[in-house]
Amino acid sequence: MKEIKNQPIINPYVYAGLFKADYNLRSERYLLDLVSKHFGVSKEEIMGTSRVRYRVVPRHALCKLLREYTPLGLKDIGKFMGGRDHSTIIHAISATNDSLDTDKIFKRKYKELLEKI
């Protein structure tokens, strides 16, 4: 490994692991897997374009988790979610927040999901 001023350069994979541990960040794929299993919906259904409620709710929850637990911006989350616009991501996060305020069942399910992270 190359050294600068007697300091070794940290391997980027090691650095990413340190960064994740220090700031409690998660990868997009990890969160997608977690949401998919928790809500009992396939990854393809979450990433798809269907507007059926049982697919939309996990999709919106995933957008909120991506915003909170990854360093991704709105545009990057939109790209990860299948090329969606940043305003769609804003709407998804807002809809999730509204559901958390009004729907007791969803709030309980979302809290269970957070405990798995």
Protein Blocks (a to p, Z undefined) as FASTA:
>chain_A
ZZeehiacddfklmmmmmmmmnopacfklmmmmmmmmnopafklmmmmbfbfklmmmmmm
mmmmmmmmpcbdfklmmmmnnopafklmmmmmmmmmmmmmmmmklmmmmmmmmmmZZ
